[in-house]
């Protein structure tokens, strides 16, 4: 008998951004009971698990990624009992709940940091973080030239003269992962949530825990964390952090069928593969895929590299098109290939997104991603075709990038607008009393209700694709390329399924076979441009 393939190697995981998914108590903020109320929807979509963004006690200076207490739920989201109920009810619906772990930094309101501030220089309490003296005659200069991902310097000075490191916001002090107490604390946090029933962890900025020894100056800026670094930097991907991963994996291996996925932005797949070697992470997101232009040659090279590098260490790729940090792909694909997306978002480029083109390509991209071997992570609302809300009023922007960049970078709020459930209502079914970010007037057109009324909608496409994938594709981890021209991606899965994506200008004649699913109408056996199709080629 062949060995059972772990569920996570072919899973479809749905990302829930808690604040923006469903509001059960009507305060304008999504919550855990809202997620519980929508479990039947997730079950109907056909996903295997949901990854929930941070729900811990937090001042929400960075959307919950500034954690004040890792063992409790923020009252705005509910209670620890609500979280326990969610995990139990998810299991009853055949779903696992993946918890977001934030190990690089805490909130400045965390008890450890408050103790550090009160204890003074060279104290044991400060050793849990990166508190160091400054440069200059009186220590008035920061320890080095590191810059924050969110803009500005990565160091802030406290009244007694010490400087502390914060790779992100000033309210997110970095932990010192060389300290044994930090390591022991997070092993305990892992066990806490696993004992409560968590299905595993998504690990935030997993490539950033260890800092360069001696805090050397950097030759380049820290760069935006949401992009693949172009080279080495003492903040990223230090060799010693691999030991930490091995320690965590030993904890997870004590609990059957749990998964640990890394958010790691590194320059190459060869370096990314270090994170998914045996005894390390089960998965790591392939952000090279999200950054690939809508071109057949670029996408094929990315897919081949990902499959080859992950396969060499016994792993399998983890694909993603959108998440809470990225401009939604329905909008990315609506812009000309090569557009600088941040410049466009910040109105430094005068381009109008082609909404129809974006939707067409997003449908094709969904079939491409769901047709590939490996695991897939969906971001809430992509199955509805939601675009980026790029014109939010400046007064409502909450992303710390907006303030720290001197109002030059609008940040990530546009992909975090609460999702619509109904055609009408003051928050389109999100809750009873509005939403924490304003929803556009046309939001009802993308709602679950509107999608369910249309058999050819984006939601219908996702449901059918996930169902077919589960029945025909998930047991097979092999991809065989088929040559159908330079502007075409075509590959066979198993012995009986052909996936074709036409990225050329002309319609493409399809081989004989039954069309299982198509992102666009297939007339007389021809696949139009920016279309994708799955064909049964059983003999």
C-alpha positions as CSV (number, residue, x, y, z in Angstrom):
1,X,0.0,0.0,0.0
2,X,1.3,3.4,-1.0
3,X,2.0,5.9,1.8
4,X,-0.8,8.4,2.4
5,X,-0.1,11.9,1.0
6,X,-0.4,14.6,3.7
7,X,-3.5,16.7,3.2
8,X,-1.5,20.0,3.0
9,X,0.5,18.9,0.0
10,X,-2.6,19.4,-2.2
11,X,-4.8,21.6,0.0
12,X,-6.8,24.7,-0.9
13,X,-6.7,27.1,2.0
14,X,-8.9,30.2,2.3
15,X,-7.4,33.3,4.0
16,X,-9.7,35.1,6.3
17,X,-8.8,38.7,7.1
18,X,-10.8,38.8,10.4
19,X,-11.6,42.6,10.4
20,X,-13.1,42.4,6.9
21,X,-14.8,39.0,6.5
22,X,-18.1,39.1,8.5
23,X,-19.3,41.3,11.4
24,X,-21.6,39.4,13.8
25,X,-22.1,42.0,16.5
26,X,-22.7,45.0,14.3
27,X,-19.8,47.2,15.4
28,X,-18.3,47.6,11.9
29,X,-15.4,45.2,12.5
30,X,-15.3,41.6,11.5
31,X,-15.1,39.0,14.3
32,X,-14.8,35.4,15.1
33,X,-18.5,34.8,15.4
34,X,-18.8,36.3,11.9
35,X,-16.4,33.7,10.6
36,X,-18.5,31.0,12.4
37,X,-21.6,32.2,10.7
38,X,-20.0,31.8,7.3
39,X,-18.5,28.3,7.7
40,X,-21.2,26.8,5.5
41,X,-20.1,29.2,2.7
42,X,-16.5,28.1,3.1
43,X,-17.6,24.4,3.0
44,X,-19.6,25.1,-0.2
45,X,-16.6,26.6,-1.8
46,X,-14.8,23.3,-1.2
47,X,-11.7,24.5,0.6
48,X,-9.8,22.3,3.1
49,X,-8.8,24.9,5.7
50,X,-8.9,28.6,6.6
51,X,-6.0,30.7,7.6
52,X,-7.0,33.4,10.0
53,X,-5.0,36.6,10.2
54,X,-3.9,37.7,13.7
55,X,-6.8,37.8,16.2
56,X,-4.7,38.4,19.3
57,X,-4.9,41.2,21.7
58,X,-3.5,44.2,19.9
59,X,-3.7,48.0,19.6
60,X,-4.2,47.3,15.8
61,X,-1.5,49.8,14.8
62,X,-0.6,47.3,12.1
63,X,-3.8,45.4,11.6
64,X,-3.1,43.0,14.4
65,X,0.5,42.2,13.5
66,X,1.4,44.2,16.6
67,X,0.6,41.5,19.2
68,X,0.2,42.5,22.9
69,X,-0.8,39.0,24.1
70,X,-0.3,35.8,22.1
71,X,-2.6,33.7,24.3
72,X,-5.8,35.7,24.1
73,X,-8.2,37.2,21.6
74,X,-8.7,40.9,21.1
75,X,-12.1,41.9,22.5
76,X,-13.0,43.5,19.1
77,X,-12.8,40.0,17.5
78,X,-14.4,38.0,20.3
79,X,-13.1,35.8,23.1
80,X,-10.9,32.8,23.5
81,X,-14.0,30.6,23.9
82,X,-15.2,32.0,20.5
83,X,-11.9,30.9,19.0
84,X,-12.3,27.4,20.5
85,X,-15.8,27.1,19.2
86,X,-14.6,28.2,15.7
87,X,-12.0,25.5,15.6
88,X,-14.4,22.9,16.8
89,X,-17.1,23.9,14.3
90,X,-14.7,24.2,11.5
91,X,-13.6,20.6,12.2
92,X,-17.3,19.5,12.1
93,X,-17.4,21.1,8.6
94,X,-14.3,19.3,7.5
95,X,-12.1,22.4,7.8
96,X,-8.9,23.1,9.7
97,X,-8.0,26.5,11.2
98,X,-4.5,27.8,10.6
99,X,-3.4,30.5,13.1
100,X,-1.2,33.4,12.1
101,X,2.1,33.5,14.2
102,X,3.9,36.8,14.5
103,X,7.4,35.9,15.9
104,X,9.6,38.7,14.6
105,X,8.2,41.5,16.9
106,X,5.7,42.2,19.5
107,X,3.5,45.3,20.1
108,X,5.1,48.0,22.2
109,X,2.2,47.3,24.6
110,X,3.4,43.8,25.2
111,X,4.3,43.2,28.9
112,X,7.9,42.3,27.9
113,X,8.5,45.6,26.2
114,X,6.9,47.5,29.0
115,X,9.2,45.8,31.4
116,X,12.1,46.6,29.1
117,X,11.3,50.3,29.1
118,X,11.0,50.3,32.9
119,X,14.2,48.4,33.6
120,X,16.8,50.5,31.9
121,X,20.0,49.9,29.9
122,X,21.8,46.5,30.0
123,X,18.9,44.9,32.0
124,X,17.8,41.3,31.4
125,X,14.4,42.6,30.3
126,X,16.0,44.6,27.5
127,X,17.9,41.6,26.3
128,X,14.7,40.1,24.9
129,X,14.7,42.9,22.3
130,X,17.4,44.7,20.4
131,X,18.3,47.6,22.7
132,X,21.7,49.1,21.9
133,X,23.6,52.3,22.4
134,X,23.7,54.9,19.6
135,X,26.6,56.3,17.8
136,X,28.0,59.8,18.0
137,X,29.7,61.6,20.9
138,X,26.6,61.3,23.0
139,X,24.9,58.3,21.4
140,X,22.6,60.7,19.6
141,X,22.9,58.8,16.2
142,X,21.2,55.5,15.4
143,X,23.3,52.3,15.7
144,X,23.4,51.8,11.9
145,X,21.8,52.9,8.7
146,X,18.9,50.3,8.6
147,X,15.6,51.6,7.4
148,X,12.1,50.4,8.3
149,X,10.0,48.5,5.8
150,X,7.2,51.0,6.5
151,X,9.4,54.0,5.9
152,X,11.9,56.0,8.0
153,X,14.6,54.7,10.2
154,X,14.5,51.2,11.8
155,X,15.6,52.6,15.2
156,X,13.9,54.7,17.8
157,X,15.5,56.2,20.9
158,X,14.0,56.0,24.4
159,X,14.5,58.7,27.0
160,X,17.4,57.0,28.8
161,X,19.5,57.0,25.6
162,X,19.2,53.4,24.3
163,X,17.9,52.7,20.8
164,X,15.6,49.8,19.9
165,X,15.1,48.1,16.6
166,X,11.8,48.0,14.8
167,X,11.9,46.7,11.2
168,X,8.3,47.8,10.8
169,X,6.3,50.4,12.8
170,X,7.8,52.2,15.8
171,X,5.1,50.3,17.9
172,X,6.5,46.9,16.7
173,X,9.9,46.3,18.5
174,X,11.9,43.4,17.1
175,X,12.5,40.4,19.4
176,X,16.0,39.1,20.0
177,X,15.9,35.6,18.7
178,X,19.4,34.8,20.0
179,X,17.8,34.9,23.5
180,X,16.8,31.5,24.9
181,X,13.8,33.0,26.7
182,X,12.3,34.2,23.4
183,X,12.7,30.8,21.9
184,X,11.2,29.0,24.8
185,X,8.2,31.4,24.9
186,X,7.3,30.8,21.3
187,X,7.6,27.1,21.6
188,X,5.1,27.4,24.4
189,X,2.8,29.6,22.2
190,X,2.9,27.0,19.5
191,X,1.8,24.3,22.0
192,X,-0.9,26.6,23.4
193,X,-2.7,26.9,20.1
194,X,-2.1,23.3,19.0
195,X,-3.6,22.1,22.2
196,X,-6.6,24.3,21.5
197,X,-7.1,22.6,18.1
198,X,-5.3,24.8,15.6
199,X,-4.5,23.0,12.4
200,X,-1.1,24.7,12.1
201,X,0.5,28.1,11.6
202,X,1.3,30.6,8.9
203,X,4.5,32.3,10.1
204,X,4.8,36.1,9.5
205,X,8.1,37.4,7.9
206,X,9.7,34.0,8.5
207,X,13.0,35.1,6.9
208,X,13.6,38.0,9.3
209,X,14.1,36.6,12.8
210,X,17.9,36.7,13.1
211,X,19.8,40.0,12.5
212,X,23.3,40.4,11.2
213,X,25.9,39.9,13.9
214,X,27.1,43.3,15.3
215,X,24.4,45.2,13.4
216,X,26.5,46.1,10.4
217,X,25.5,48.9,8.1
218,X,23.5,47.7,5.1
219,X,24.7,48.3,1.5
220,X,21.1,48.6,0.4
221,X,17.8,49.7,2.0
222,X,15.6,47.2,3.7
223,X,13.3,47.5,0.7
224,X,9.6,46.8,0.9
225,X,9.1,43.5,2.6
226,X,6.4,42.6,0.1
227,X,8.9,42.2,-2.7
228,X,11.7,39.8,-3.4
229,X,15.0,41.3,-2.2
230,X,17.5,41.9,-4.9
231,X,20.5,40.9,-2.7
232,X,21.8,40.3,0.8
233,X,20.8,42.5,3.7
234,X,21.6,41.9,7.4
235,X,17.9,42.0,8.2
236,X,16.9,39.1,6.0
237,X,17.5,35.4,5.6
238,X,20.4,34.9,8.0
239,X,21.7,31.3,8.2
240,X,21.2,30.9,11.9
241,X,17.4,31.2,11.7
242,X,17.3,27.7,10.1
243,X,18.0,26.2,13.6
244,X,14.9,28.0,14.9
245,X,12.8,26.4,12.2
246,X,14.0,23.0,13.1
247,X,13.1,23.6,16.7
248,X,9.6,24.6,15.8
249,X,9.2,21.6,13.4
250,X,10.0,19.2,16.2
251,X,7.1,20.7,18.2
252,X,4.7,20.3,15.3
253,X,5.7,16.8,14.7
254,X,4.3,15.9,18.1
255,X,0.9,16.8,16.8
256,X,-0.5,14.7,13.8
257,X,-1.5,16.4,10.5
258,X,-0.5,19.9,11.5
259,X,1.2,22.3,9.0
260,X,3.6,25.2,9.2
261,X,3.8,27.6,6.2
262,X,6.4,30.3,5.9
263,X,6.0,33.8,4.5
264,X,9.5,34.2,3.3
265,X,10.6,36.8,0.7
266,X,14.1,35.8,-0.5
267,X,15.9,36.4,-3.8
268,X,15.8,32.9,-5.3
269,X,13.9,29.6,-5.1
270,X,17.2,27.9,-4.3
271,X,17.3,30.0,-1.0
272,X,13.6,29.5,-0.5
273,X,14.1,25.8,-0.7
274,X,16.2,26.0,2.5
275,X,13.0,26.7,4.4
276,X,11.2,23.5,3.2
277,X,13.9,20.9,3.5
278,X,13.0,17.8,5.6
279,X,12.6,18.8,9.2
280,X,11.7,22.4,8.5
281,X,8.6,24.2,7.2
282,X,6.0,22.0,5.5
283,X,5.3,24.8,3.0
284,X,6.4,28.3,1.9
285,X,4.5,30.7,-0.2
286,X,5.9,31.2,-3.8
287,X,5.8,34.9,-4.2
288,X,7.8,34.7,-7.4
289,X,4.5,33.5,-8.9
290,X,2.6,36.5,-7.8
291,X,5.3,38.8,-9.2
292,X,5.4,37.1,-12.7
293,X,4.2,39.2,-15.6
294,X,1.2,37.9,-17.6
295,X,3.4,36.3,-20.2
296,X,3.7,32.7,-21.1
297,X,7.5,32.5,-21.0
298,X,7.7,34.3,-17.7
299,X,5.0,32.2,-16.0
300,X,6.4,28.9,-17.3
301,X,9.9,29.7,-16.1
302,X,8.5,30.6,-12.7
303,X,6.5,27.4,-12.5
304,X,9.4,25.2,-13.7
305,X,11.8,26.8,-11.2
306,X,9.4,26.4,-8.3
307,X,8.6,22.8,-9.1
308,X,12.2,21.9,-9.6
309,X,13.6,23.6,-6.6
310,X,10.9,22.4,-4.2
311,X,11.0,18.9,-5.6
312,X,14.7,18.7,-5.1
313,X,14.2,18.9,-1.3
314,X,11.0,16.7,-1.3
315,X,8.6,19.6,-1.1
316,X,5.8,20.9,-3.3
317,X,5.0,24.5,-4.3
318,X,2.5,26.7,-2.5
319,X,0.8,29.0,-4.9
320,X,-0.9,32.3,-4.2
321,X,-2.3,35.2,-6.4
322,X,-3.4,37.7,-3.7
323,X,-3.3,38.2,0.0
324,X,-3.8,41.0,2.6
325,X,-0.5,42.6,1.6
326,X,-0.8,42.7,-2.2
327,X,-2.8,44.7,-4.7
328,X,-5.6,42.4,-5.7
329,X,-4.7,40.4,-8.8
330,X,-8.0,41.3,-10.6
331,X,-6.5,44.8,-10.6
332,X,-2.9,43.9,-11.2
333,X,-3.9,42.0,-14.3
334,X,-6.0,44.9,-15.5
335,X,-2.9,47.1,-16.0
336,X,-0.3,46.9,-18.8
337,X,2.4,44.3,-18.3
338,X,5.4,45.9,-16.5
339,X,3.4,48.6,-14.7
340,X,5.0,49.7,-11.5
341,X,2.1,48.8,-9.2
342,X,3.1,51.0,-6.2
343,X,3.5,54.0,-8.5
344,X,0.1,53.3,-10.0
345,X,-1.5,53.0,-6.6
346,X,0.1,56.2,-5.4
347,X,-1.1,58.0,-8.5
348,X,2.4,58.6,-9.9
349,X,1.4,56.8,-13.1
350,X,-1.6,58.0,-15.1
351,X,-3.2,54.7,-16.1
352,X,-6.8,53.5,-15.9
353,X,-7.2,49.9,-15.1
354,X,-9.1,47.9,-17.8
355,X,-11.6,46.2,-15.5
356,X,-13.0,43.8,-18.1
357,X,-9.5,42.7,-19.0
358,X,-8.6,42.3,-15.4
359,X,-11.6,40.1,-14.7
360,X,-10.9,38.0,-17.8
361,X,-7.3,37.4,-16.9
362,X,-8.2,36.8,-13.2
363,X,-10.5,34.0,-14.3
364,X,-7.7,32.4,-16.4
365,X,-5.2,32.9,-13.6
366,X,-7.5,31.0,-11.2
367,X,-7.7,28.0,-13.5
368,X,-3.9,28.1,-14.0
369,X,-3.2,28.2,-10.3
370,X,-5.8,25.6,-9.3
371,X,-4.5,23.4,-12.1
372,X,-0.9,23.3,-10.8
373,X,0.4,20.6,-8.5
374,X,0.8,21.6,-4.9
375,X,-1.1,23.7,-2.4
376,X,-3.2,26.8,-3.1
377,X,-4.0,29.7,-0.8
378,X,-7.0,31.9,-1.8
379,X,-7.5,35.4,-0.3
380,X,-11.0,36.2,0.8
381,X,-13.0,37.9,-2.0
382,X,-10.8,36.8,-4.9
383,X,-13.5,34.1,-5.6
384,X,-15.9,37.0,-6.0
385,X,-13.6,38.9,-8.5
386,X,-13.0,41.8,-6.1
387,X,-10.7,44.5,-7.4
388,X,-8.4,46.7,-5.4
389,X,-10.2,49.7,-3.9
390,X,-7.5,52.2,-5.0
391,X,-9.4,55.4,-4.3
392,X,-10.1,55.2,-0.5
393,X,-10.3,58.6,1.0
394,X,-7.0,59.6,2.6
395,X,-8.7,60.3,5.9
396,X,-9.6,56.6,6.4
397,X,-6.2,55.0,5.5
398,X,-4.9,53.0,8.5
399,X,-1.9,51.2,7.1
400,X,1.2,52.5,9.0
401,X,3.0,52.8,5.7
402,X,0.8,55.8,4.9
403,X,2.0,57.8,7.9
404,X,5.6,56.6,8.0
405,X,6.1,57.3,4.3
406,X,5.1,60.9,4.8
407,X,1.8,60.2,3.0
408,X,3.7,59.1,-0.1
409,X,2.6,55.4,-0.1
410,X,-1.0,54.6,0.4
411,X,-0.2,51.2,1.7
412,X,-2.4,48.0,1.8
413,X,-5.8,49.1,2.9
414,X,-7.2,48.8,-0.6
415,X,-7.1,45.1,-0.5
416,X,-8.6,44.9,3.0
417,X,-12.0,46.5,2.4
418,X,-14.7,44.3,4.0
419,X,-16.2,41.9,1.5
420,X,-19.8,42.1,0.3
421,X,-22.3,39.3,1.0
422,X,-25.5,40.9,-0.4
423,X,-26.4,43.2,-3.3
424,X,-27.8,45.9,-1.0
425,X,-27.6,47.1,2.6
426,X,-25.4,49.7,4.3
427,X,-22.5,47.2,4.4
428,X,-23.6,44.8,1.7
429,X,-24.3,42.1,4.3
430,X,-20.9,42.4,6.1
431,X,-22.7,43.6,9.2
432,X,-25.6,45.7,10.5
433,X,-23.9,49.0,11.0
434,X,-21.4,49.9,8.3
435,X,-17.8,48.8,8.0
436,X,-14.4,49.9,9.4
437,X,-13.3,50.8,5.8
438,X,-15.8,52.3,3.4
439,X,-17.0,50.0,0.6
440,X,-17.4,51.3,-2.9
441,X,-20.9,52.0,-4.3
442,X,-20.5,49.2,-6.8
443,X,-19.5,46.6,-4.2
444,X,-22.9,44.9,-4.3
445,X,-22.2,43.8,-7.9
446,X,-19.4,41.6,-6.6
447,X,-21.3,40.2,-3.6
448,X,-21.8,36.5,-2.9
449,X,-25.5,37.0,-3.6
450,X,-24.9,38.5,-7.0
451,X,-22.3,35.8,-7.8
452,X,-24.7,33.0,-6.8
453,X,-27.4,34.3,-9.1
454,X,-25.0,34.0,-12.1
455,X,-24.0,30.4,-13.2
456,X,-21.1,31.9,-15.1
457,X,-19.8,34.0,-12.2
458,X,-16.3,34.1,-10.7
459,X,-17.7,32.2,-7.6
460,X,-19.2,29.5,-9.8
461,X,-15.9,29.1,-11.6
462,X,-14.0,28.7,-8.3
463,X,-16.4,26.2,-6.9
464,X,-16.3,24.1,-10.0
465,X,-12.6,24.3,-10.3
466,X,-12.0,23.3,-6.7
467,X,-14.4,20.4,-7.1
468,X,-12.8,19.1,-10.2
469,X,-9.3,19.6,-8.8
470,X,-10.3,17.6,-5.8
471,X,-11.6,14.7,-7.8
472,X,-9.1,14.6,-10.7
473,X,-5.9,16.4,-9.8
474,X,-5.0,16.4,-6.1
475,X,-3.5,12.8,-5.9
476,X,-1.0,13.6,-8.7
477,X,2.1,15.9,-8.1
478,X,3.5,15.7,-11.6
479,X,3.2,18.3,-14.4
480,X,4.0,17.4,-18.0
481,X,4.4,20.3,-20.3
482,X,2.8,20.2,-23.8
483,X,4.2,22.4,-26.6
484,X,1.3,24.4,-28.1
485,X,3.2,27.5,-29.1
486,X,5.2,30.3,-27.5
487,X,2.2,32.2,-26.1
488,X,0.5,29.2,-24.6
489,X,0.9,27.4,-21.2
490,X,-0.2,23.8,-21.6
491,X,0.4,20.9,-19.3
492,X,-1.0,17.5,-18.6
493,X,-1.9,16.4,-15.1
494,X,-2.0,12.7,-14.6
495,X,-3.1,10.7,-17.6
496,X,-6.4,12.4,-18.4
497,X,-6.4,16.1,-17.8
498,X,-5.0,18.9,-19.9
499,X,-4.7,22.5,-18.7
500,X,-4.3,25.2,-21.3
501,X,-3.9,29.0,-20.9
502,X,-3.9,31.2,-24.0
503,X,-1.8,34.3,-23.5
504,X,-1.4,35.1,-27.1
505,X,-3.3,37.5,-29.3
506,X,-5.1,34.9,-31.4
507,X,-7.6,32.2,-30.6
508,X,-6.1,28.7,-30.1
509,X,-7.4,25.5,-31.6
510,X,-7.8,23.0,-28.7
511,X,-7.0,19.3,-29.0
512,X,-9.9,16.8,-29.0
513,X,-11.5,16.1,-25.7
514,X,-14.3,17.0,-23.3
515,X,-14.1,20.5,-21.9
516,X,-14.4,20.1,-18.1
517,X,-14.2,23.8,-17.3
518,X,-13.4,27.0,-19.2
519,X,-12.8,30.6,-17.9
520,X,-14.4,31.9,-21.2
521,X,-16.8,30.5,-23.7
522,X,-15.1,28.0,-26.0
523,X,-16.7,28.2,-29.4
524,X,-16.1,25.6,-32.1
525,X,-13.1,24.2,-30.2
526,X,-11.2,27.5,-30.1
527,X,-9.9,29.1,-26.9
528,X,-9.9,32.9,-27.0
529,X,-7.0,35.1,-25.8
530,X,-6.6,35.4,-22.1
531,X,-8.7,32.3,-21.6
532,X,-8.0,29.0,-19.8
533,X,-9.5,25.6,-20.1
534,X,-9.3,22.2,-18.5
535,X,-9.9,19.3,-21.0
536,X,-10.5,15.6,-20.3
537,X,-8.2,13.7,-22.7
538,X,-9.2,10.2,-21.6
539,X,-8.7,7.7,-24.3
